[in-house]
Amino acid sequence: MKKTPSHPLQPASQTGFTLAEVMVAMVIGMIGMIIMMQVFATAEGQKRTTTGTGDAQTSGALALYELQRDIRQSGYGVNTPSLLTCALALGTPSEATLPALGPAIVNPRQADGTLLLPAGDDNTDTLLVTFGSSSGSPEGDAITAINPGDPKILNVQTPANFAVDDAVIAASAFDGNTSCALTLTLDRVSAVDAPRVTVDEAGAAAGQLLFNLGATPTIRAYAIRNGNLTVCDYLSNDCGDEDDTDDPEIWVPIASNIVSLRAEYGRDNDNTPGVETWNQTTPGTGCEWAWTAALRIAVVARNSQVDQGIVTAAVPTWRGGVAFDLTGTTNWQNYRYKVFETTVPIRNLPWMDKEKCL
């Protein structure tokens, strides 16, 4: 740089920075940039971790709420030994048959022991929840006569309990503590003209009971698929079809980054308040269902952000006896996890007539 002379006749002298000064300035500038980049990277990493953790908290809470809401309603309209453990043909449009009715079934199985629902992600449980929407009697309505000219026309004791489009099931009264070997049919009411109720399919018999599940019964299957909690409507689709597991319109994702689902039955073994036994053994008779007081469930939510190093040294645990196993994902230890668990009373079963089971 030029230095201005102090006198007009004095020649301007040349001055500037030395190479050493330039090098020192560059080093200082580079150190400053490195510090700023490190601060930025650290702040960004903390932001990503915080955001991912918040997303996992939200997903886990939503997943647990969805399951808890349905389990609390489970069994409504089918909480009678006359229906529990019976097979049920669902008809159109599903055209599927449930091998056994139950309020909330963990890992439901076919009669031969194979899984009813296609397995979800490795080491996760599936869940099948059933409940009705009727305001009628859960004990069923007596069928007093069948029209000999048209077996679809039934005389019932209280026709006011039925409305057009209600889903109904005809079944015999409970006759003992045995498993049901019958296949019942989910039918629909097409007309009501007291004392007659007309149904879509013939097959009921005088002396049976007609159970009303209401206009909008619910049969939902839950499974963890591709790291999401998914649900399938069994009344609209055959959820047991292996070919449909990757179809998002059939197995609908409702919560993302959910990597595990576990569930256990809680049993009251001595007819006193409280649960004495927890396991995954599905009740085989109506009376065994009568002593099933609750379902204990847990979901594991995963942070969507993967870390460079190991941040989870051990597999998450819960109060249940079936451990989580996340090792199906190669880098599972590079994620952070949050376990959400709760115990849900199956509140419609206590209304069952347990005296027949003692």
JOJO-V776440 format. One record per pair of residues at least 12 apart in sequence whose C-alpha atoms are under 10 Angstrom apart, sorted by the first residue. I is the first residue (numbers start at 1). J is the second residue. D is the distance in whole Angstrom. If there is no record, write none. Layout:
i:j:d
I:J:D
I:J:D
This chain:
i:j:d
1:13:9
1:14:6
1:15:5
1:16:5
1:17:8
2:14:5
2:15:6
2:16:8
3:15:7
3:16:9
45:305:9
45:307:9
48:303:10
48:304:9
48:305:7
48:306:9
48:307:10
49:303:8
49:304:9
49:305:6
49:306:9
49:307:9
49:335:10
49:336:9
50:303:9
50:305:9
51:303:9
51:304:9
51:305:9
52:302:8
52:303:5
52:304:5
52:305:6
52:306:9
52:335:10
52:336:9
53:301:9
53:302:8
53:303:5
53:304:8
53:305:8
53:336:8
53:337:8
53:338:8
54:303:8
54:304:10
55:256:9
55:257:9
55:301:9
55:302:9
55:303:7
55:304:8
55:305:10
56:255:10
56:256:8
56:257:7
56:258:8
56:300:9
56:301:5
56:302:6
56:303:5
56:304:7
56:305:10
56:336:9
56:337:8
56:338:7
56:339:10
57:300:10
57:301:7
57:302:9
57:303:9
57:337:9
57:338:7
57:339:9
57:340:9
58:255:9
58:256:10
58:301:9
59:228:9
59:229:9
59:254:9
59:255:5
59:256:6
59:257:7
59:258:7
59:299:10
59:300:10
59:301:7
59:302:9
59:303:10
60:229:10
60:255:8
60:256:9
60:257:8
60:258:7
60:259:10
60:298:10
60:299:7
60:300:7
60:301:5
60:302:8
60:337:10
60:338:8
60:339:8
60:340:6
60:341:10
61:255:9
61:299:9
61:301:9
61:339:10
61:340:7
61:341:10
62:229:10
62:254:8
62:255:7
62:256:10
63:228:9
63:229:7
63:230:9
63:254:7
63:255:6
63:256:9
63:258:8
63:261:10
63:298:10
63:299:7
63:300:9
63:301:9
63:340:9
64:229:10
64:255:10
64:261:10
64:297:8
64:298:8
64:299:7
64:300:10
64:340:7
64:341:7
64:342:8
65:342:10
66:229:10
66:231:10
66:254:9
66:255:9
67:127:9
67:129:9
67:222:8
67:229:10
67:231:10
67:297:8
67:298:10
67:299:10
67:344:9
68:295:9
68:296:10
68:297:8
68:341:10
68:342:8
68:343:9
68:344:6
68:345:9
69:344:9
70:103:10
70:104:9
70:128:10
70:129:7
70:130:8
70:131:8
70:218:9
70:219:10
70:220:9
70:344:10
70:346:10
71:103:8
71:104:6
71:105:10
71:127:10
71:128:9
71:129:7
71:130:8
71:131:9
71:294:9
71:295:8
71:297:10
71:344:7
71:345:8
71:346:7
71:347:9
71:348:10
72:103:10
72:104:9
72:129:10
72:131:10
72:294:9
72:295:9
72:344:6
72:345:6
72:346:6
72:347:6
72:348:8
73:103:8
73:104:10
73:129:9
73:130:8
73:131:6
73:132:8
73:133:9
73:218:10
73:345:10
73:346:8
73:347:7
73:348:7
74:102:8
74:103:5
74:104:6
74:105:10
74:128:10
74:129:6
74:130:5
74:131:5
74:132:8
74:218:9
74:219:9
74:345:10
74:346:7
74:347:8
74:348:7
74:349:9
75:101:9
75:102:7
75:103:4
75:104:7
75:129:8
75:130:6
75:131:5
75:132:8
75:138:10
75:346:8
75:347:8
75:348:6
75:349:7
76:103:8
76:130:8
76:131:5
76:132:5
76:133:7
76:134:8
76:135:10
76:138:8
76:213:8
76:217:9
76:218:10
76:346:10
76:347:9
76:348:6
76:349:8
77:103:10
77:130:9
77:131:6
77:132:5
77:133:7
77:134:7
77:135:9
77:136:8
77:137:8
77:138:5
77:139:8
77:140:9
77:168:10
77:211:7
77:212:7
77:213:5
77:214:8
77:217:9
77:348:9
78:101:8
78:102:8
78:103:7
78:130:8
78:131:7
78:132:7
78:138:7
78:139:9
78:140:9
78:169:9
78:211:8
78:212:9
78:213:8
78:348:9
78:349:9
78:352:10
79:101:10
79:102:8
79:103:8
79:131:9
79:132:10
79:138:7
79:139:8
79:286:9
79:289:9
79:290:9
79:347:10
79:348:6
79:349:6
79:350:9
79:351:8
79:352:6
79:353:10
80:102:10
80:138:7
80:139:7
80:140:9
80:173:9
80:174:8
80:211:10
80:286:7
80:287:9
80:289:9
80:290:9
80:348:10
80:349:8
80:351:9
80:352:6
80:353:8
80:354:10
81:102:10
81:139:10
81:173:8
81:174:6
81:175:9
81:176:9
81:177:8
81:178:9
81:179:9
81:180:9
81:285:8
81:286:4
81:287:7
81:288:9
81:289:8
81:290:8
81:349:10
81:352:8
81:353:8
81:354:9
81:356:10
81:357:10
82:139:9
82:140:9
82:170:10
82:171:7
82:172:6
82:173:5
82:174:5
82:175:8
82:176:9
82:179:10
82:180:8
82:209:9
82:211:10
82:285:10
82:286:7
83:100:9
83:101:7
83:102:8
83:169:9
83:170:9
83:171:7
83:172:9
83:173:9
83:174:8
83:179:10
83:180:8
83:182:9
83:183:10
83:184:8
83:211:9
83:285:10
83:286:8
84:100:7
84:101:5
84:102:6
84:103:8
84:174:10
84:179:8
84:180:7
84:283:9
84:284:9
84:285:7
84:286:5
84:287:9
84:288:10
84:289:8
84:290:10
85:98:10
85:99:8
85:100:4
85:101:5
85:102:6
85:103:10
85:178:9
85:179:6
85:180:5
85:181:8
85:182:9
85:183:10
85:282:10
85:283:8
85:284:6
85:285:6
85:286:7
85:288:10
85:289:9
86:98:9
86:99:7
86:100:5
86:101:6
86:102:9
86:171:9
86:179:8
86:180:5
86:181:6
86:182:6
86:183:6
86:184:7
86:284:10
86:285:9
86:286:9
87:99:4
87:100:4
87:101:6
87:102:10
87:110:10
87:111:10
87:180:8
87:181:7
87:182:6
87:183:4
87:184:6
87:185:8
88:100:7
88:101:7
88:169:9
88:182:8
88:183:5
88:184:5
88:185:6
88:186:7
89:183:7
89:184:6
89:185:5
89:186:6
89:187:9
90:184:9
90:185:6
90:186:5
90:187:8
90:219:10
90:234:8
90:235:7
90:236:9
90:237:10
90:238:9
91:185:7
91:186:7
91:187:8
91:188:10
91:235:8
91:236:10
92:186:10
92:187:10
92:235:8
92:236:8
92:237:9
93:234:9
93:235:7
93:236:6
93:237:7
93:238:9
94:233:9
94:234:7
94:235:5
94:236:5
94:237:4
94:238:5
94:239:9
95:234:9
95:235:8
95:236:9
95:237:8
95:238:7
96:234:8
96:235:8
96:236:9
96:237:8
96:238:5
96:239:8
96:240:8
96:241:9
97:110:10
97:116:10
97:183:9
97:184:9
97:185:9
97:186:10
97:234:9
97:238:8
97:240:9
98:110:8
98:111:10
98:116:8
98:183:9
98:184:10
98:219:10
98:234:9
98:238:10
98:240:9
99:111:6
99:112:10
99:116:8
99:181:10
99:182:10
99:183:8
100:179:9
100:180:8
100:181:9
100:182:9
100:183:9
100:184:10
100:284:9
100:285:10
101:128:10
101:129:9
101:130:8
101:180:10
101:184:10
101:286:10
102:128:8
102:129:8
102:130:7
102:131:9
102:282:9
102:283:9
102:284:10
102:285:10
102:286:9
102:289:8
103:128:8
103:129:6
103:130:5
103:131:7
103:219:9
103:289:9
103:346:8
103:348:9
103:349:8
104:127:7
104:128:6
104:129:4
104:130:6
104:131:9
104:219:10
104:220:10
104:221:10
104:265:9
104:282:9
104:294:10
104:295:8
104:346:8
105:126:8
105:127:6
105:128:5
105:129:7
105:130:9
105:221:9
105:263:9
105:264:9
105:265:9
105:280:9
105:281:10
105:282:7
105:283:9
105:295:9
106:125:7
106:126:6
106:127:5
106:128:7
106:129:9
106:222:10
106:262:9
106:263:7
106:264:7
106:265:8
106:280:7
106:281:8
106:282:7
106:295:9
107:119:9
107:124:9
107:125:6
107:126:5
107:127:6
107:128:8
107:221:10
107:222:10
107:223:10
107:262:10
107:263:9
107:280:8
107:281:9
107:282:8
108:125:10
108:126:8
108:127:7
108:128:7
108:221:10
108:282:8
109:282:9
115:240:9
116:128:10
116:239:9
116:240:6
116:241:9
117:221:8
117:222:9
117:223:9
117:238:9
117:239:6
117:240:5
117:241:8
117:242:8
117:245:9
118:223:9
118:239:8
118:240:6
118:241:7
118:242:6
118:243:9
118:244:9
118:245:7
119:223:8
119:224:9
119:225:9
119:240:10
119:242:9
119:245:9
120:222:9
120:223:5
120:224:5
120:225:5
120:226:8
120:227:9
120:228:10
120:229:10
120:230:9
120:245:9
120:260:9
120:261:9
121:223:8
121:224:6
121:225:5
121:226:7
121:227:7
121:228:9
121:259:8
121:260:8
121:261:9
121:326:10
121:328:9
122:224:9
122:225:9
122:226:10
122:259:9
122:260:9
122:325:8
122:326:8
122:327:9
122:328:7
122:329:9
123:224:10
123:259:10
123:260:7
123:261:9
123:262:9
123:322:10
123:323:9
123:324:7
123:325:6
123:326:8
123:327:9
123:328:8
124:223:8
124:224:7
124:225:9
124:259:8
124:260:5
124:261:5
124:262:6
124:263:9
124:299:9
124:322:10
124:323:10
124:324:8
124:325:8
124:326:9
125:222:9
125:223:7
125:224:8
125:260:8
125:261:6
125:262:5
125:263:7
125:264:10
125:280:10
125:297:10
126:221:7
126:222:6
126:223:5
126:224:7
126:231:10
126:261:8
126:262:8
126:263:8
127:220:8
127:221:6
127:222:5
127:223:7
127:224:10
127:231:9
127:261:9
127:262:9
127:263:8
128:219:7
128:220:6
128:221:4
128:222:6
128:223:9
128:231:10
128:232:9
128:234:9
129:218:8
129:219:6
129:220:5
129:221:6
129:222:8
129:234:10
130:217:8
130:218:6
130:219:4
130:220:7
130:221:9
130:234:10
131:213:8
131:214:10
131:216:9
131:217:6
131:218:5
131:219:7
131:220:9
131:348:10
132:167:9
132:168:10
132:212:8
132:213:4
132:214:6
132:215:8
132:216:7
132:217:4
132:218:6
132:219:9
133:166:9
133:167:9
133:212:9
133:213:6
133:214:5
133:215:7
133:216:6
133:217:6
133:218:8
134:161:9
134:162:9
134:163:10
134:166:8
134:167:9
134:168:10
134:211:9
134:212:6
134:213:5
134:214:4
134:215:7
134:216:8
134:217:8
135:161:8
135:162:9
135:212:8
135:213:9
135:214:7
136:158:9
136:160:9
136:161:5
136:162:8
136:211:9
136:212:7
136:213:8
136:214:8
137:158:10
137:161:8
137:210:10
137:211:8
137:212:8
137:213:10
138:210:10
138:211:7
138:212:7
138:213:9
138:348:10
138:351:9
138:352:9
139:173:9
139:209:8
139:210:9
139:211:7
139:212:9
139:351:10
139:352:9
139:353:10
140:157:10
140:158:10
140:161:10
140:168:10
140:169:9
140:170:9
140:171:9
140:172:10
140:173:9
140:208:9
140:209:5
140:210:5
140:211:4
140:212:7
140:213:10
141:156:6
141:157:6
141:158:7
141:159:8
141:161:8
141:162:10
141:170:9
141:207:10
141:208:8
141:209:5
141:210:5
141:211:6
141:212:8
142:154:10
142:155:9
142:156:6
142:157:5
142:158:8
142:159:10
142:170:10
142:171:10
142:172:10
142:173:9
142:206:8
142:207:6
142:208:6
142:209:5
142:210:6
142:211:9
143:155:6
143:156:4
143:157:7
143:158:9
143:159:10
143:170:9
143:171:10
143:196:10
143:197:10
143:204:8
143:205:7
143:206:5
143:207:5
143:208:6
143:209:6
143:210:7
144:156:6
144:157:7
144:195:10
144:196:10
144:205:9
144:206:6
144:207:6
144:208:8
144:209:9
145:157:10
145:196:9
145:204:10
145:205:8
145:206:5
145:207:8
145:208:10
146:196:9
146:197:10
146:202:10
146:203:10
146:204:8
146:205:7
146:206:6
146:207:10
147:196:9
147:198:10
147:206:10
150:198:9
150:202:8
151:198:9
151:199:9
151:201:8
151:202:5
151:203:7
151:204:8
151:205:9
152:189:10
152:190:10
152:196:10
152:197:8
152:198:6
152:199:5
152:200:7
152:201:6
152:202:5
152:203:8
152:204:8
153:189:10
153:190:10
153:191:9
153:192:9
153:193:10
153:195:10
153:196:6
153:197:6
153:198:4
153:199:7
153:200:9
153:201:10
153:202:8
153:204:9
154:192:10
154:194:10
154:195:8
154:196:5
154:197:5
154:198:6
154:199:8
154:202:9
154:204:8
154:205:9
154:206:8
154:210:9
155:193:9
155:194:8
155:195:5
155:196:4
155:197:6
155:198:9
155:206:9
156:194:8
156:195:6
156:196:6
156:197:7
156:206:9
156:207:10
156:208:10
156:209:9
156:210:8
157:194:9
157:195:7
157:196:9
157:209:10
157:210:10
158:194:8
158:195:7
158:196:9
158:197:10
159:192:7
159:193:8
159:194:6
159:195:6
159:196:7
159:197:7
160:192:8
160:193:9
160:194:7
160:195:9
160:196:10
160:197:10
161:192:10
161:211:10
161:212:8
161:214:10
162:189:8
162:191:9
162:192:7
162:194:10
162:197:8
162:210:10
162:211:10
162:212:7
162:213:10
162:214:8
162:215:10
163:188:10
163:189:7
163:190:8
163:191:7
163:192:6
163:193:10
163:197:9
163:212:9
163:214:8
163:215:8
164:188:8
164:189:5
164:190:5
164:191:5
164:192:7
164:197:9
164:198:9
164:199:9
164:214:10
164:215:8
165:187:9
165:188:5
165:189:5
165:190:6
165:191:8
165:199:9
165:200:10
165:214:8
165:215:6
165:216:9
166:187:8
166:188:6
166:189:5
166:190:8
166:191:10
166:199:9
166:212:7
166:213:7
166:214:5
166:215:4
166:216:8
166:217:9
167:185:10
167:186:6
167:187:6
167:188:5
167:189:7
167:190:10
167:199:9
167:211:8
167:212:6
167:213:5
167:214:5
167:215:6
167:216:8
167:217:7
168:185:8
168:186:6
168:187:5
168:188:6
168:189:7
168:199:8
168:210:6
168:211:5
168:212:5
168:213:6
168:214:7
168:215:9
168:217:10
169:184:7
169:185:6
169:186:5
169:187:6
169:188:9
169:204:9
169:209:8
169:210:6
169:211:5
169:212:7
169:213:8
170:184:7
170:185:7
170:186:8
170:187:8
170:203:8
170:204:6
170:205:8
170:206:10
170:208:6
170:209:6
170:210:4
170:211:6
170:212:9
171:183:10
171:184:7
171:185:9
171:204:8
171:205:9
171:207:9
171:208:6
171:209:5
171:210:7
171:211:8
172:204:9
172:205:9
172:206:10
172:207:7
172:208:5
172:209:6
172:210:9
173:207:9
173:208:7
173:209:7
173:210:10
174:286:9
174:353:10
174:356:9
175:356:9
176:285:9
176:286:9
176:287:9
176:356:7
176:357:8
177:284:10
177:285:6
177:286:7
177:287:6
177:288:8
177:356:8
177:357:6
177:358:9
178:284:8
178:285:5
178:286:7
178:287:8
178:288:9
179:283:9
179:284:6
179:285:4
179:286:7
179:287:9
179:288:10
180:284:9
180:285:7
180:286:8
184:203:9
184:204:10
185:201:9
185:202:10
185:203:9
185:204:10
186:200:10
186:201:9
186:211:10
186:212:10
186:213:9
186:235:10
187:199:7
187:200:6
187:201:6
187:202:9
187:203:10
187:212:10
187:213:10
188:200:6
188:201:8
188:212:9
188:213:10
188:214:9
188:215:9
189:201:9
189:212:9
189:214:10
189:215:9
216:235:10
217:235:9
218:233:8
218:234:8
218:235:7
219:232:9
219:233:6
219:234:5
219:235:6
219:236:9
220:232:6
220:233:5
220:234:6
220:235:8
220:236:10
220:239:9
221:233:7
221:234:7
221:239:7
221:240:9
221:251:9
222:239:10
222:251:8
222:252:10
222:253:10
222:254:10
222:261:9
223:245:10
223:251:8
223:252:10
223:253:10
223:260:9
223:261:8
224:251:10
224:253:9
224:255:10
224:256:10
224:257:10
224:258:7
224:259:7
224:260:7
224:261:7
224:299:10
225:245:8
225:246:8
225:251:8
225:252:10
225:253:8
225:256:10
225:258:9
225:259:8
225:260:9
226:246:9
226:253:9
226:256:9
226:257:9
226:258:9
226:259:8
227:253:9
227:255:9
227:256:7
227:257:5
227:258:5
227:259:5
227:260:8
227:301:9
227:302:9
228:252:9
228:253:6
228:254:7
228:255:6
228:256:4
228:257:5
228:258:5
228:259:7
228:260:9
228:301:9
229:251:9
229:252:8
229:253:6
229:254:6
229:255:5
229:256:7
229:257:8
229:258:6
229:259:8
229:260:9
229:261:8
229:299:9
229:301:10
230:245:10
230:248:9
230:250:9
230:251:5
230:252:5
230:253:4
230:254:6
230:255:7
230:256:9
230:258:10
231:248:9
231:249:10
231:250:8
231:251:5
231:252:5
231:253:7
231:254:7
231:255:10
232:245:10
232:248:9
232:249:9
232:250:6
232:251:5
232:252:6
232:253:9
233:250:7
233:251:8
233:252:9
234:250:9
236:250:9
237:249:10
237:250:7
237:251:9
238:250:9
239:251:8
255:301:9
256:301:8
256:302:9
256:304:9
257:300:9
257:301:6
257:302:5
257:303:7
257:304:7
257:337:10
258:299:7
258:300:6
258:301:4
258:302:6
258:303:9
258:304:10
258:337:9
258:338:10
258:339:10
259:299:8
259:300:6
259:301:6
259:302:7
259:324:10
259:325:10
259:326:8
259:329:10
259:337:9
260:298:8
260:299:5
260:300:5
260:301:8
260:302:9
260:324:7
260:325:8
260:326:8
260:339:9
261:297:7
261:298:6
261:299:5
261:300:7
261:301:10
261:324:8
261:339:10
261:340:10
261:341:10
262:280:10
262:296:8
262:297:6
262:298:5
262:299:7
262:300:9
262:318:9
262:320:8
262:321:10
262:322:7
262:323:8
262:324:8
262:341:9
263:278:10
263:279:9
263:280:7
263:295:7
263:296:5
263:297:4
263:298:6
263:299:9
263:320:8
263:321:10
263:322:8
263:341:9
263:342:10
263:343:10
264:277:10
264:278:6
264:279:5
264:280:5
264:281:8
264:282:9
264:294:9
264:295:6
264:296:5
264:297:7
264:298:9
264:320:7
264:321:8
264:322:8
264:343:9
265:277:8
265:278:6
265:279:5
265:280:6
265:281:7
265:282:8
265:283:9
265:289:10
265:292:7
265:293:8
265:294:6
265:295:5
265:296:6
265:297:9
265:343:10
265:344:10
265:346:10
266:278:5
266:279:7
266:280:9
266:291:9
266:292:6
266:293:6
266:294:5
266:295:6
266:296:7
266:343:9
266:344:9
266:345:9
266:346:9
267:279:8
267:283:10
267:288:9
267:289:9
267:290:9
267:291:6
267:292:5
267:293:6
267:294:7
267:295:9
268:288:10
268:290:9
268:291:5
268:292:6
268:293:6
268:294:9
269:288:10
269:291:7
269:292:9
269:293:10
270:291:9
271:290:10
271:291:8
271:354:9
271:358:9
273:293:9
274:293:8
274:294:10
275:291:9
275:292:9
275:293:7
275:294:8
276:293:10
277:292:10
278:292:10
278:294:9
278:295:9
278:296:8
278:320:8
278:321:8
279:295:10
279:296:9
279:320:8
279:321:8
279:322:9
280:295:10
280:321:9
280:322:9
286:352:9
286:354:10
286:357:9
287:352:9
287:353:9
287:354:7
287:355:10
287:356:8
287:357:5
287:358:9
288:354:10
288:357:9
289:346:10
289:349:7
289:350:10
289:352:9
289:354:10
290:348:10
290:349:6
290:350:7
290:351:9
290:352:6
290:353:8
290:354:6
290:357:8
291:349:8
291:350:8
291:352:10
291:354:8
291:357:9
292:345:9
292:346:8
292:347:10
292:349:8
292:350:9
293:344:9
293:345:6
293:346:6
293:347:7
293:348:9
293:349:7
293:350:8
294:343:7
294:344:5
294:345:4
294:346:5
294:347:8
294:349:9
295:342:9
295:343:6
295:344:5
295:345:6
295:346:7
296:319:9
296:320:8
296:341:8
296:342:6
296:343:4
296:344:6
296:345:9
297:318:10
297:319:10
297:320:8
297:340:8
297:341:6
297:342:6
297:343:6
297:344:8
298:317:10
298:318:7
298:319:9
298:320:8
298:324:10
298:339:7
298:340:5
298:341:4
298:342:7
298:343:9
299:318:10
299:324:9
299:338:8
299:339:6
299:340:5
299:341:6
299:342:9
300:316:8
300:317:10
300:318:10
300:324:8
300:326:10
300:337:7
300:338:6
300:339:5
300:340:6
300:341:9
301:336:9
301:337:6
301:338:5
301:339:6
301:340:8
302:332:10
302:335:7
302:336:6
302:337:5
302:338:6
302:339:9
303:334:10
303:335:6
303:336:5
303:337:6
303:338:8
304:335:8
304:336:8
304:337:10
305:334:9
305:335:7
305:336:8
306:331:9
306:332:9
306:333:9
306:334:6
306:335:5
306:336:8
307:331:10
307:333:9
307:334:5
307:335:6
307:336:8
308:331:10
308:333:10
308:334:7
308:335:9
309:331:10
309:333:8
309:334:6
309:335:9
310:331:9
310:332:9
310:333:5
310:334:5
310:335:8
310:336:9
311:332:9
311:333:6
311:334:6
311:335:6
311:336:6
311:337:10
312:332:8
312:333:5
312:334:7
312:335:7
312:336:6
312:337:8
313:332:10
313:333:6
313:334:9
313:336:10
314:326:10
314:332:10
314:333:8
315:327:8
315:332:9
315:333:8
315:337:9
316:336:10
316:337:7
316:338:8
316:339:7
317:338:10
317:339:8
318:339:7
318:340:9
318:341:7
319:341:8
319:342:10
320:341:9
324:339:10
